[in-house]
Amino acid sequence: MTSGILRGMRRSSLLLLALTGALFATEYALAEPAVGPKSGLPLPRFVSLKPDHVNVRGGPTRDHDVTFVYTRAGLPVEITAESDNWRRIRDWEGSEGWVYHSLLSGRRTALVNPKDKSQLVPVYDKPDGGGVVLAKLQAGVLAAVKRCTGVWCRIAGAGFDGWVAQEQLWGVYLNEKVE
């Protein structure tokens, strides 16, 4: 008899724990997105590099050492934090550091980023996998993001303009809509 009561109490405790977890998950999902304390813009968010020479520093001042340098304008980066006029960024490889805000642009770009890096990514004439393939792009191709539906993005670059499955790009979030 006592073991039956204990089993019932355990089940009740597990159910209560599961319901509490679901409540917290729901509250988290409904919470306002984080915003940067300086810009008032969402964090994280994607932007691109303005110039073709961007020093990335170990901290948010010019006194911090340069840890690496980007040498390609237009690369997409993700802003993950803000401090005064500095933005902490992360790139497609996961490297992070701080850059001065004026070196970043709100212009949206993306890198072709298939799961299998040897795979060519098709560019379609419409946002539908059954459309006409206009081009096939290698991993690492840089493109301007014109529009995203949440599933497909219209991108353009040297010699191509069409639609790519959003999951094949780095520089836009899954389910993100870009106008």
C-alpha positions, 0 to 999 in steps of 0.5 A: 500500500505504501509503495502505491502511494509513493508511486502516485506521489512520484507521478504527481511530482513529475507531472508538476515538474513537467507543467512548470517546465512548459510554463517557463518555456512558454513565458520565454517564447512569449518574452520580448526579444532582447534589444541592444542597450545603445542601438535599441535594435534586436540582439542578436541580429545580422548585419554586414561589413562595410569596408574591405578591411575590418579590425576585430579586437579582443574587447570594446576599445581601441586599447584591446589587441587586434585579434584578426582582420576581415578583408572582404566587404559585405560579409555577413556577421551576427551582432551578439552584444553592444558596448557604447560604440562597439559591437561584438560580432560572430562570423559563419565559422563561430569566431567572435570579437569586437568591431567599431559600429561604423564599420558595420552596415544594415545591408543584408547579405548571406553566405551560401552554407549547405550542410555538406560543403561539397554540395552545390546549392540550386538557385530557383526562378521562384520560391519553390523547389519545383522551379527552374534551376537558374544556377548552382552555387558553391559553399561560401558564395556571397550574395545580397539578400533581397527578400526572405519569406521565412522558408525561401530567400531571394538572393543576387550576386555576380551572375545569379538572381533567384531563390534559395532555401533559407536553411542553405544560407548563413546571414538570415535566421530560419523562419526570418522574414526580410522585406 
